[in-house]
Amino acid sequence: MHEKDIAEKIYLSDPERFADLHNGVYGAGKSLLDPRNLRPIDSDVSGLDEGKAGIQRRKDINMMYEGKSYGIFGIENQSAVDHTMVVRNLQYGCMTYGRQLKEGSFKTLIPCIHTVVYYGQRRWTAPIRLKEMMQTEGLPAELEKVICDYEITVVDVRRLPDLSVFKTDVRYVFGFIQNDRNKQTLKTYVQENETVFRNLREDAYDMLCVVSHIEELIKLKEKIRTERGGCDMCRGMQEWLEERYEAGVEAGMDAGKKIGINQGEAKFSQLVQKLAAENGLDKILHAAENKDYRMQLYHDYGLM
């Protein structure tokens, strides 16, 4: 499994964050799910057809909720826009219900709610309803209205308008991701929320590093551990920005040297051509050895 996929899965597998995500998205912060009533279940929702190998599907995270009522909640983490996501989630649901029927553990079906958490840069442009994927032109309205529809929920993390609906560090992790394209804005955001970022849980720190593609912060993790076992993101950001600045200055100096050398060589080449045209071999040799004399010739021949 890719490092980013592992970090995303570990982060939202925490029951408090898992509940917080659902409470924020579906209840605007209202306590719909109690994390104490959540337990992880097998994420493999593969379908088997009379003993033959069928379609294999595995949710990133699957939780059973055992409160006043039962429910199965799944999360699918996405970094890229997927135009097949509606059908994929429909398959997850059908296979989960099919497994319940096969096991025969309940007289009624346990409802399944699947949520797509999307971290990508581009706006989600893929369909979110099954009917959006269908070609129904020419189909009589009487028949079209009986086609079953299916809709998915896509949490577009970078475009969530109100992060205050989240009560755990999900609020600040999502806020960090929303600001990670501009290092100055990101630095300001971390400073404004210093209390949280001074001792960020390690799995949250890992999540931010891989989703934001800041490899330098990953390398700094051991260096910025806190006494309480977390990671000091404020210190990490400061060191990361300082390293980027120093690297930029050094790269600029190297580039300047190369430009200066190239320009100097071009200027001396022009001087040699002019002196050669005058059969000034002695001047060429003297100019090559004596910088002051060379600078005087540049001035005399209009090459300054």
Contacts in CASP RR format, 6 or more apart in sequence:
PFRMAT RR
TARGET T0000
AUTHOR 0000-0000-0000
METHOD contacts of the structure
MODEL  1
MHEKDIAEKIYLSDPERFADLHNGVYGAGKSLLDPRNLRPIDSDVSGLDE
GKAGIQRRKDINMMYEGKSYGIFGIENQSAVDHTMVVRNLQYGCMTYGRQ
LKEGSFKTLIPCIHTVVYYGQRRWTAPIRLKEMMQTEGLPAELEKVICDY
EITVVDVRRLPDLSVFKTDVRYVFGFIQNDRNKQTLKTYVQENETVFRNL
REDAYDMLCVVSHIEELIKLKEKIRTERGGCDMCRGMQEWLEERYEAGVE
AGMDAGKKIGINQGEAKFSQLVQKLAAENGLDKILHAAENKDYRMQLYHD
YGLM
1 9 0 8 1.000
3 210 0 8 1.000
4 79 0 8 1.000
4 210 0 8 1.000
4 211 0 8 1.000
5 60 0 8 1.000
5 77 0 8 1.000
7 203 0 8 1.000
7 206 0 8 1.000
7 207 0 8 1.000
7 209 0 8 1.000
7 210 0 8 1.000
7 211 0 8 1.000
8 60 0 8 1.000
8 77 0 8 1.000
8 117 0 8 1.000
8 119 0 8 1.000
8 207 0 8 1.000
8 210 0 8 1.000
8 211 0 8 1.000
9 60 0 8 1.000
9 61 0 8 1.000
9 77 0 8 1.000
10 203 0 8 1.000
10 206 0 8 1.000
10 207 0 8 1.000
11 17 0 8 1.000
11 173 0 8 1.000
11 203 0 8 1.000
11 204 0 8 1.000
11 206 0 8 1.000
11 207 0 8 1.000
12 18 0 8 1.000
12 21 0 8 1.000
12 60 0 8 1.000
12 61 0 8 1.000
12 75 0 8 1.000
12 77 0 8 1.000
12 117 0 8 1.000
13 40 0 8 1.000
13 61 0 8 1.000
14 203 0 8 1.000
15 35 0 8 1.000
15 36 0 8 1.000
15 38 0 8 1.000
15 63 0 8 1.000
16 35 0 8 1.000
16 168 0 8 1.000
17 168 0 8 1.000
17 169 0 8 1.000
17 170 0 8 1.000
18 33 0 8 1.000
18 35 0 8 1.000
18 38 0 8 1.000
18 61 0 8 1.000
18 63 0 8 1.000
18 73 0 8 1.000
18 75 0 8 1.000
19 33 0 8 1.000
19 34 0 8 1.000
19 35 0 8 1.000
19 38 0 8 1.000
20 35 0 8 1.000
20 166 0 8 1.000
20 167 0 8 1.000
20 168 0 8 1.000
20 170 0 8 1.000
21 75 0 8 1.000
21 115 0 8 1.000
21 117 0 8 1.000
21 155 0 8 1.000
21 166 0 8 1.000
21 170 0 8 1.000
22 32 0 8 1.000
22 33 0 8 1.000
22 73 0 8 1.000
22 113 0 8 1.000
22 115 0 8 1.000
23 29 0 8 1.000
23 30 0 8 1.000
23 31 0 8 1.000
23 32 0 8 1.000
23 33 0 8 1.000
23 165 0 8 1.000
23 167 0 8 1.000
24 30 0 8 1.000
24 165 0 8 1.000
24 166 0 8 1.000
25 115 0 8 1.000
25 153 0 8 1.000
25 155 0 8 1.000
25 165 0 8 1.000
26 32 0 8 1.000
26 153 0 8 1.000
27 165 0 8 1.000
28 165 0 8 1.000
29 165 0 8 1.000
29 166 0 8 1.000
29 167 0 8 1.000
33 65 0 8 1.000
33 73 0 8 1.000
34 67 0 8 1.000
37 65 0 8 1.000
37 66 0 8 1.000
37 67 0 8 1.000
38 63 0 8 1.000
38 64 0 8 1.000
38 65 0 8 1.000
38 73 0 8 1.000
39 63 0 8 1.000
39 64 0 8 1.000
39 66 0 8 1.000
40 61 0 8 1.000
40 62 0 8 1.000
40 63 0 8 1.000
40 64 0 8 1.000
41 62 0 8 1.000
41 63 0 8 1.000
41 64 0 8 1.000
41 72 0 8 1.000
42 62 0 8 1.000
43 58 0 8 1.000
43 59 0 8 1.000
43 60 0 8 1.000
43 61 0 8 1.000
43 62 0 8 1.000
44 56 0 8 1.000
44 57 0 8 1.000
44 58 0 8 1.000
45 57 0 8 1.000
45 58 0 8 1.000
45 59 0 8 1.000
45 62 0 8 1.000
45 92 0 8 1.000
45 93 0 8 1.000
45 95 0 8 1.000
45 96 0 8 1.000
45 99 0 8 1.000
46 54 0 8 1.000
46 55 0 8 1.000
46 56 0 8 1.000
46 57 0 8 1.000
46 58 0 8 1.000
46 95 0 8 1.000
47 54 0 8 1.000
47 55 0 8 1.000
47 56 0 8 1.000
47 57 0 8 1.000
47 95 0 8 1.000
47 98 0 8 1.000
47 99 0 8 1.000
48 54 0 8 1.000
55 91 0 8 1.000
55 95 0 8 1.000
57 88 0 8 1.000
57 91 0 8 1.000
57 92 0 8 1.000
57 95 0 8 1.000
59 74 0 8 1.000
59 75 0 8 1.000
59 76 0 8 1.000
59 92 0 8 1.000
59 114 0 8 1.000
60 74 0 8 1.000
60 75 0 8 1.000
60 76 0 8 1.000
60 77 0 8 1.000
61 74 0 8 1.000
61 75 0 8 1.000
61 77 0 8 1.000
62 72 0 8 1.000
62 73 0 8 1.000
62 74 0 8 1.000
63 72 0 8 1.000
63 73 0 8 1.000
63 74 0 8 1.000
64 70 0 8 1.000
64 71 0 8 1.000
64 72 0 8 1.000
64 73 0 8 1.000
64 110 0 8 1.000
65 71 0 8 1.000
65 72 0 8 1.000
65 73 0 8 1.000
70 106 0 8 1.000
70 110 0 8 1.000
70 111 0 8 1.000
71 110 0 8 1.000
71 111 0 8 1.000
71 112 0 8 1.000
71 113 0 8 1.000
72 96 0 8 1.000
72 110 0 8 1.000
72 111 0 8 1.000
72 112 0 8 1.000
72 113 0 8 1.000
73 112 0 8 1.000
73 113 0 8 1.000
73 114 0 8 1.000
73 115 0 8 1.000
74 92 0 8 1.000
74 112 0 8 1.000
74 113 0 8 1.000
74 114 0 8 1.000
74 115 0 8 1.000
75 114 0 8 1.000
75 115 0 8 1.000
75 116 0 8 1.000
75 117 0 8 1.000
76 85 0 8 1.000
76 88 0 8 1.000
76 89 0 8 1.000
76 92 0 8 1.000
76 114 0 8 1.000
76 115 0 8 1.000
76 116 0 8 1.000
76 117 0 8 1.000
77 117 0 8 1.000
77 119 0 8 1.000
78 85 0 8 1.000
78 116 0 8 1.000
78 117 0 8 1.000
78 118 0 8 1.000
78 119 0 8 1.000
78 120 0 8 1.000
78 154 0 8 1.000
79 118 0 8 1.000
79 119 0 8 1.000
79 120 0 8 1.000
79 211 0 8 1.000
80 120 0 8 1.000
81 118 0 8 1.000
81 120 0 8 1.000
81 122 0 8 1.000
81 124 0 8 1.000
81 125 0 8 1.000
81 126 0 8 1.000
82 88 0 8 1.000
82 126 0 8 1.000
83 126 0 8 1.000
83 127 0 8 1.000
83 133 0 8 1.000
85 116 0 8 1.000
85 126 0 8 1.000
85 127 0 8 1.000
85 128 0 8 1.000
85 152 0 8 1.000
85 154 0 8 1.000
86 126 0 8 1.000
86 127 0 8 1.000
86 128 0 8 1.000
86 129 0 8 1.000
86 130 0 8 1.000
86 132 0 8 1.000
86 133 0 8 1.000
86 150 0 8 1.000
86 151 0 8 1.000
86 152 0 8 1.000
87 130 0 8 1.000
87 133 0 8 1.000
89 114 0 8 1.000
89 116 0 8 1.000
89 150 0 8 1.000
89 152 0 8 1.000
90 130 0 8 1.000
90 150 0 8 1.000
92 112 0 8 1.000
92 114 0 8 1.000
93 112 0 8 1.000
93 114 0 8 1.000
96 112 0 8 1.000
97 109 0 8 1.000
97 112 0 8 1.000
100 106 0 8 1.000
100 109 0 8 1.000
100 110 0 8 1.000
101 109 0 8 1.000
114 152 0 8 1.000
114 153 0 8 1.000
115 153 0 8 1.000
115 155 0 8 1.000
116 152 0 8 1.000
116 153 0 8 1.000
116 154 0 8 1.000
116 155 0 8 1.000
117 155 0 8 1.000
117 157 0 8 1.000
118 124 0 8 1.000
118 154 0 8 1.000
118 155 0 8 1.000
118 156 0 8 1.000
118 157 0 8 1.000
119 157 0 8 1.000
119 158 0 8 1.000
119 177 0 8 1.000
119 211 0 8 1.000
120 157 0 8 1.000
120 158 0 8 1.000
121 158 0 8 1.000
121 181 0 8 1.000
123 156 0 8 1.000
123 159 0 8 1.000
124 154 0 8 1.000
124 156 0 8 1.000
127 133 0 8 1.000
128 151 0 8 1.000
128 152 0 8 1.000
128 153 0 8 1.000
128 154 0 8 1.000
129 149 0 8 1.000
129 150 0 8 1.000
129 151 0 8 1.000
129 152 0 8 1.000
130 148 0 8 1.000
130 149 0 8 1.000
130 150 0 8 1.000
130 151 0 8 1.000
131 147 0 8 1.000
131 149 0 8 1.000
134 147 0 8 1.000
136 144 0 8 1.000
136 147 0 8 1.000
157 174 0 8 1.000
157 177 0 8 1.000
157 178 0 8 1.000
158 177 0 8 1.000
158 178 0 8 1.000
159 178 0 8 1.000
160 174 0 8 1.000
160 178 0 8 1.000
163 171 0 8 1.000
163 174 0 8 1.000
163 175 0 8 1.000
163 178 0 8 1.000
164 171 0 8 1.000
166 174 0 8 1.000
169 196 0 8 1.000
169 200 0 8 1.000
169 201 0 8 1.000
169 204 0 8 1.000
172 193 0 8 1.000
172 196 0 8 1.000
172 197 0 8 1.000
173 204 0 8 1.000
173 207 0 8 1.000
173 208 0 8 1.000
175 189 0 8 1.000
176 186 0 8 1.000
176 189 0 8 1.000
176 190 0 8 1.000
176 208 0 8 1.000
176 212 0 8 1.000
177 208 0 8 1.000
177 211 0 8 1.000
177 212 0 8 1.000
179 185 0 8 1.000
179 186 0 8 1.000
179 188 0 8 1.000
179 189 0 8 1.000
180 186 0 8 1.000
180 208 0 8 1.000
180 211 0 8 1.000
180 212 0 8 1.000
180 214 0 8 1.000
183 241 0 8 1.000
183 244 0 8 1.000
186 237 0 8 1.000
187 237 0 8 1.000
187 241 0 8 1.000
190 197 0 8 1.000
190 233 0 8 1.000
190 234 0 8 1.000
190 237 0 8 1.000
191 234 0 8 1.000
194 234 0 8 1.000
197 232 0 8 1.000
197 233 0 8 1.000
197 234 0 8 1.000
197 237 0 8 1.000
198 226 0 8 1.000
198 232 0 8 1.000
198 233 0 8 1.000
198 234 0 8 1.000
199 226 0 8 1.000
199 228 0 8 1.000
199 229 0 8 1.000
199 230 0 8 1.000
199 231 0 8 1.000
199 232 0 8 1.000
200 208 0 8 1.000
200 230 0 8 1.000
200 231 0 8 1.000
200 232 0 8 1.000
200 233 0 8 1.000
201 230 0 8 1.000
201 231 0 8 1.000
202 221 0 8 1.000
202 229 0 8 1.000
202 230 0 8 1.000
202 231 0 8 1.000
205 217 0 8 1.000
205 221 0 8 1.000
205 230 0 8 1.000
205 231 0 8 1.000
205 233 0 8 1.000
206 218 0 8 1.000
206 221 0 8 1.000
208 214 0 8 1.000
208 217 0 8 1.000
208 233 0 8 1.000
209 215 0 8 1.000
209 217 0 8 1.000
209 218 0 8 1.000
209 221 0 8 1.000
210 218 0 8 1.000
214 240 0 8 1.000
216 240 0 8 1.000
216 243 0 8 1.000
216 244 0 8 1.000
217 233 0 8 1.000
217 236 0 8 1.000
217 237 0 8 1.000
217 240 0 8 1.000
220 236 0 8 1.000
220 239 0 8 1.000
220 240 0 8 1.000
221 231 0 8 1.000
223 236 0 8 1.000
223 239 0 8 1.000
224 231 0 8 1.000
224 232 0 8 1.000
224 233 0 8 1.000
224 235 0 8 1.000
224 236 0 8 1.000
224 239 0 8 1.000
225 231 0 8 1.000
225 232 0 8 1.000
226 232 0 8 1.000
267 298 0 8 1.000
267 303 0 8 1.000
268 287 0 8 1.000
268 294 0 8 1.000
270 301 0 8 1.000
270 303 0 8 1.000
271 287 0 8 1.000
271 294 0 8 1.000
271 297 0 8 1.000
271 298 0 8 1.000
271 301 0 8 1.000
271 303 0 8 1.000
272 284 0 8 1.000
274 301 0 8 1.000
275 281 0 8 1.000
275 283 0 8 1.000
275 284 0 8 1.000
275 287 0 8 1.000
275 297 0 8 1.000
276 284 0 8 1.000
283 297 0 8 1.000
286 293 0 8 1.000
287 293 0 8 1.000
287 294 0 8 1.000
287 297 0 8 1.000
288 294 0 8 1.000
297 303 0 8 1.000
298 304 0 8 1.000
END
